[in-house]
């Protein structure tokens, strides 16, 4: 069970920057497509690497979309106070601390 929780938390946290990136792109553009699909191989590798059963995939999918949603919400909140956001959450957070 600890493995399943760990993979779920990893999935959620790993997707936050990708949700931030996705929110800053035009829907169905190349960047949007990459922001949605680029994390998938890493999550699949984590599931296979730790031997998590197929029955946990719905939980991992939920964690995936929750991470994407949280990242998008962070970008929306930051846009309220700044106009010059990039597509990189880490860089925008570091610039906001200056």
PyMOL commands that set and color helices and strands:
alter all, ss='L'
color gray80, all
select helices_A, chain A and resi 2-23+30-37+40-49+54-81+89-96
alter helices_A, ss='H'
color red, helices_A
deselect
rebuild
show_as cartoon
